[in-house]
Amino acid sequence: MVANQSWIDGSSVDVDESADFIVIGSGAAGATCARWLAGAGHSVIVLEEGPSAQVTRGDGYELTTKLLRDGGGQTTRGADAIELIQGRCIGGSTTIGNAVHSPFPEREWRAWVQQDVRWAHRLPWDALAQVRDILDAEQAVVKTPPELWGPLGQAFLAGFPGQAAPTWRSAPNCQGSGRCMQVCPLGAKGSVDRTMLDTAVLAGARVYAQCRVDRVIVSAGKATGVVGTFSSGKKGTWMAKRAVFLALGTLQTVALLARQGLVVRGPGLQMHVQAWVAGLFPGVVDGVGGTSVAMETHAFRDEGLELQSIRLPKAMRARLVPGVGPALVDRLAVQNRVGSFSLSMRAKARGRVAATRDGSAVHYDLLPEDRKSLLRGVSLLSEAMLRGGALEVWPQVHGAPCAVTSHKQLHAIEQLSPDPGRMWLTATHFFGGVDVDDWFALPGISNLVLADSSVFPQSIGVQPRAAIQTVASVIAGRWASV
C-alpha cells in the first residue's frame, strides 16, 4: 500500500485536456475503474467534486461534516426522513467509512440472473470471483483479529452467542483507534484513495479534486467529454477519446443524468436503511482499543437484517443519549461507558432520484413491512446488548421506553405499529436499478458508461463496497481490453 496523493487539489487556471477515459468520481467505483484502466496503459483523468481528506487529532466531527455531502444533512422526501450519508472527498465514502469488506454474495448475483438472464454474460461469476481475489490481496482484506475486537466487540459477541463473527476489513495496519469515520489518523485504513487511486496515479492517471462536473458533452448520441467548474471558479474541459465513466455513486450519477435531461429507465432506487441502539455499560467501552466495526452477524440476513457493533465518534454518540435535565447530564458525563450497535435493513421499497440545481432530491417512502423489519432489528439489538452486559439500553424508538433494563420491557417494541417517524434513520448504501446495455452504457448514448451501484438492479443486503469494486473492475476491464 502506498500513500502517493499526487493529485491536483483545485486549479487557479482554466484546464483543457484530453485522455482515453474520463472517470467522474474517486470513490469505490471511480478509483477502482481508474486503477484498471490506467494499469492497462490507457490515459485516464479522474474528477472529484470534494477535497482531499486532512487528518486531525481531535474528535473529528467538524472534519467529518466537511467531507460529507451537504454536511450529512440531506434527507429523503417522503414520510420517512432518512438522513443520506455520502462521502464528498477524494476516496469518497471509503475515506470516512469503516473499511468493512463483505464479499458480493453469490446468491445475490444468482437472483439478478434469475430476474434477467443478461446478467450472466454482463457479469460472469467467474470473472467477479477472479477480480475479487485480486482486490482482496491488493487491499489486504483480513478478518478482524481478537486484539482489535475491543470491549464493544466482546459485548456484541456475548450478545449473539454462536451467531456473531469478526468483520472482514481492509485495514492491515489498524491499531484500534476507532477513528475510521473521521479519517484514520494513522493512515492504517485501506480506503481507495490509498489503494486503488494511488495505484492508478503511479500508472499515469491524473486526478483533479474540488472540481464539480457540470455536464457530460454529448454529440450525435455519443459521450465525448466533460465540462466542470473548480471550487476556485475556474473551468475545465476534458475530452474523452474512448469513454466517459460515471462513478459518482448512485444518487449523484442519476442526478447528473437527470440534470442533462437524459432518460433513465429501470425499476428505481433501493437502499439499506440504518438504525441504532445505544446503552450504558458498567465499564469503559470507548477509548480503550477496538476497531470501529469489529463484529457482525449474518444470522438474520433472510429477514433483510445485518447487525454490527459500532464505535461512533463522540459527537454522534451523544445523539443517542436519552433523557432531559439531570438524567441527561449524568449520562453524558460518562460517555466512555456508552456503546452502540447498529442495524442495516434491506428495504424493499423503491424510490426515485430527481435533479436539483446543485445536487439531488431523493423521494423515498418505506413500506410498512420495512418499518416492521426495523422494529424487529432494534428489538434484536436491544436484547443482545442486555445479554452483552449493558446496565440499561436505549432503543431510540418513539413509543418504547427510552431506557430499558430488562428483557421483559423489550417485547413491546416489535408490537408497535409501523408508523413513520418512530426512529432516527440513516442510509449510506444506495442501488439505482438503472437499465444499461451490455457495455454498461446508457442506452442511446454510446460511450457513457455507468460503473457504480447505479447499475445494481436491487440492493444486495451486505455492506456494498467490495461488490461495487468487484463490479467496477469487471466493467473497466472489459473497456480496457478493447
N, C-alpha and C positions, 0 to 999 in steps of 0.2 A: 504494500500500500504506500502511495506517495502523497504528498501534500503540495503540489506544484502551485496551484492557484494563480497561474499566469494568464488571467483573463482581464479584459478591459472593463473597468467599473465606471460606466458612463462615458461620455465624449464631449469635448468642448468644441468640436468642429463637426460639420456635416460629413456623413460617410456614404460612399458609393462603391460597392464591391460586388463581386460575384463568386460563386462556388458551385460545385456539383450539387450539393444538398444544403438547404437551409432548414434548420431544426428550430422550431419555436417551443421554448420551454426547456428547463435544465433539471427537471426533477427525475423521478424514477424512470419514466419513459424516455424523455428527451436526452438525458445523459447517456442512457443505455444505447439508444439509437446512434448517437454521436460516436460512442466507443466502437461499434461495429462498422459504421460507415467509414470513419477515419482509419480504422485499423485495416480496412480493405484497400487503402490507398487513395480514397476519394477526398477531395477538398470539402470541408464542412464548416459552416458557420452556425453557431448556436446563439439564439437571442433569448434573454431572460429579463422579465419586467422588473424583478426585485433586485436588491443589492446583494453584495457578498455578506456572509454572516460574520459578525465580530463577536469574539468570546469575551465575556466579563466574568468576574468572580462573585458578583452579587447574586441576589435571588433570581434575577433573570426575567422578571415579569415584564419590565419595560422593554427589554431586548426582544422577548418573545412576541410582544404585540407589534414591534417594528417589522418582524419577519412574517407576520400573518396578513393575509388579505383582509382589508377593512378592519385591522386590529382584532380579528376574530369576532367581530360584531355583526356580521351578516347573518340573517335568519331566513328560514323558509317563509313563504307567503302561504297562509292557509290556517287551519285550525290549530296545528301544532307548530309552535315557534321553536324550530330546531336550529341551534347555532351551527353555522357551517365553518369548519376549521380547515383552512387551506394555506399551505406554505407559499410565501411570495418572496423568494430569495434564491440565490444560487444553491442548487441541490433540492429545491422545492420542499415538499413535506418531509422528505427523508432527513433534512437538516434539523428539523425540530420534532422528529418522530422518535420512537423508542427502539428502533433498529430490529424489531421483530421480523423474522423472515420465514413466514409459513409457506410451504410449497403449494403450488397450484394443485388442488385436489383433482385426481384423475376422474373421479366420479362427476365433478362439475363439468369437465371437458366432455364427458360422455353425454351429459344432459344437453349440452349445446348441440352435439352431433345428432342426438335424438330429435331435437326440435328442428334442426336444419342440417341436412347431411353435408352441405358445402363446407362446414367447419372441419370436416375430416381431412380435406385436402388443403384448406386455407392454413390450418394449424395442425399438421400431423403430430400425433402424440409423441412419436419417436423423436421428432425434431425438438419439441418442447422439452422432453426429458434430457436430451443431449445438451442443450444450452443451459438448462437448469443446473446441471452438474458443473459446467464451466463457470457460471456466475457464482455458485456456492463456493467454489475454490478461490476465485478471484477476490471475493468479498469476505473470505474467511468465516463462513457461516458455521457456528458451533452451538451446541446445546449449552445453556447457561449452567456453569459449574456450581457445586454446592456452596463454595465460599462467596458467591455473589447472590445467593438467594435472599439473604438478609432476614431480619425478624418478620417483615411483612410477607415475604415469600414463604417463610416457615409457617406463618399463620394460615396462609391460603392452603398450603399442603395439608395442614391439620384439619382445615375446614372441609376439604374434599378428599377424604382418605380413599386411596385406591383409584382416584379419578384425576387428580392433578398431576402435572408433569412440567418439567422445566421448559421454558421457551427456547426456540432456535433463534439466534440473533447474529447480526453482522456487527460485532463489536469485539474484535480479537484482543484488544488491549484494555478492555473495560476493567476499571478499578472500583466500581460500585459507588461512584459519586452521586448517582441518582439525578444527574443533570441533563439527561437526554433531551428533554423538551425545551431546554434553554440553550442549546448548542453545547456539546460536550467540552468542558474546559480543558480536558487533557488530549483532545484530538483523537480519542480512542474509538469513536463510533464510525462504522463503515457507511456513512451517508454517501450518496452517489457523487457528490462533489469531490470527495476524497478517493473515490474508486473509479467509477466509470468516466467521469468528466476529466479527471486528471490524466487518465489513460488516453482519452481522445485528444487532449491538448498535446501530450507528448507525441502523438501520431500526426500532429499538424493542424488540428481543429482550432478555430478561432472562436472565442466566446465574448459576447458583449452583455454586460449586466446593466441594469437600470435603463432598459430600452423597452418601451411598450410598443407592441405591434398594432398598427392602426388598421391595416388591411393586407390581404393577400392579393397580389396582382394576378388577375385572370384575363387571359386573352384568347379568344376563339376556343373557349371551352378547355383551356389548359392553364394550370398554375405556373407562372413564370418567375415569380419573385415576391418580395415582401417590402412593405413600407412601414417604418416605425419612427417613434419620437423618443429621444433620450430624456432623462429627468432634467437635463440642462436646457431643454427646449430645442436642441439641435436635431436635425432629421437624418434618417438613414434609409438608404435604398439598397437592397441586396437581391441580386438576380440569381435564379436557380437554373443551372444548366440541365439538371436531371429531375429534381422534385423538391417540393416543399413538404416537410413533415410537421404535422400539428401534434404537439405533445404538451399542451398546456394544462392537462388534467381535464376531466370530463366537463365540469361546469364552464370553464373558460374556453375550451375548444368549441363546445356547442354554441356558446355566446358569440364567439368570434364569427362563426359561420352565419349565425342568425343576423348579426350586425351588418353583414355584407349582403343580406337578402338571399343567401344560398339555401336551397331546400334541403332540410334534414328530415329523413324518414326513419322510422323504426318504432319499436314498442315503447320507448321512453325511459326516463330516468328511474333508477333504483339506488338505494343507499343502505349502508349499515348505520343504524342509529344507536348511539351510546347513552347509557345511564350509569349512575354512580351510587355507591353505598359507602358510607364512612363510619368510623367507630372509634371509641376511646379504649385504649389498651392499658393494662396495668404498668407496663414498662415502656421504654423508649423504642419506637419503631421507625423513626425517621432520623437521618443524620448519623446512623451507626453502621453504614455499609449496606450493600444490596443494590442491584441494578434497578432501573425504573420498572421494568416488567419482567419479573423473574419466573412467574408461574402462570399456568393457564390450564383449562380443562376443555376438552372437546366432547365430554360425556353428553352434552345436551345439544350437539350440533344438529341432530334430526329435528329438534324443536326450533332451529334457527338461532341458537344462542351460543356465543363464545364468551367465556368468563375468564377474567385475569386479575392478578394482583397488580396494583399500580401505585408508584410513588409520584405524587403530584407536587409541583412547586408550591411553596408556602402560600403564596397569594391565591392560587387556585384552590388549595386545600381549605383555606379559610371560608370559601363559598359554601362548603359542605357542612360547616359547623352550625347547628341549630340553636334556637333559644333567643331570649331577649334579656336585657338587664344583666344582673349579676351572674345568672346561669351562662349566658353567652361569654361574658368576660372571663369566667373561670375556665371554660373550655378553650377559649383562645389562648389562655396563658400556658396551656400545656400542649401546644400543637405538635411537639415532638413525640407525643404519645398518640397522635391521631393517624390512623391508617385508612387506606381506601382500596376498594375493589371496584372493578368496572365490568360492565357487560356490553357486548356488541350484538345487536339484534338484526338479523337479516330481514329487513322489511319487505313485505310482498307488494306494497303499494307502488304504483307508477306515478311519476310526475313529469314535469317539463321544465326546460330552461329557456328563458326569454332573454333577449339582449336589452341592456340599458346603455346609456351613452358611454359609460366608462366601466362596465362590468356585466353582471348577470343578475337576473331575478329568477329565483327558484320557486316554482309553485309545486307544493307537495303536501298531501294530506295522508296521514297514516290511516290504515284500515283499523276497524275495531279489533280484529284479530292480532294486528301488530301491537296495539296498545296492551292487549291481554298478555302477549308474549313478554313485553317489557315488565309488566307487573310480576309475571312468573319469574323472570330473571332477577328482579330485585329481591323477591322472596328467597330464592335460592342463595343469593349472595349474603343476605342478612343472616340466614341460618348458618351458613358456613363461617361467617365472621364470629358469631357467638361460639361455635364449636372451636374456632381458632383462638379463643381466649379473650375476646373483647368484653369489656365491662358493660358497655352499652353500645348499641348500633343505631345509626341514623339513616333510615331508608330513603329519605329525600322524596317521599310520596305524600302529596296532599290527600288528607283523609286517613292516613295511617299515623300512629304515634310518632312524634318527632324523635323520641329516644326509646329504643326497645331494649329490655333487659332479660327477656325470657322468650323461649321458642313459642310459647302459647300466644304471645302477642302478635306473632308473625302470620298466623293463619288467616287473619282478616285481609291481608294485602292482596292476595290473589282473588278475593271475593269482591273487591271494589269494582265498580262499573268502569269500563274502559273509556273514560271521558278524556277529551283533550286537556292539556294543561296540568296534568297531575304531577309532572316531574320535570326537572331540568334535563333537557336532551341536547346532545351534540351529534354531529356527523362529520367524519373525516374521510370516509370511503365512498366513492361515487362511481356509478356504472351507467353509461349513456344509452346503450341499446341502439346506437346509430347504424343504419344499414350502410355497408360499404361493398365494393366489388372484390374480386378475388385478389387484387393487388392492394387492398385496403385503402383504395382511393374513393373519394366521394363520387357516387355515380353522376356522370355528366360532366365532371371536372377532372380531367386526367392529370396525373402527377401531383394531386393534392391528397397527401397520404395521412390518414388518421392512425396514430401509433400509440395511443394511450388507452385507458379504460373506457373511453367513449365508445369503443367498438365492442366492449363486452356486452353480450345480449342480455345478461342478467347478473345480479350480484352473485358472489361466489362463497360467501359465508365464512371466510377467513381473512385475516389481515392481508391486503392485496399487493403489497409491494413486490414480493417475489413473483407473483403471477403477472403483474404489469411488466416487470423487467423481462420475464421469460417471453411473453407475447411480443414485446417491443423488439427483442433480439431476433425472433423469427422473421418479423416484418422487415426489419432493417437488413438482415442477412439476405433476404430474397432480393431486395433492391440493390444491395451491394454487389451481387453476383451477376447482374445482367448489364 
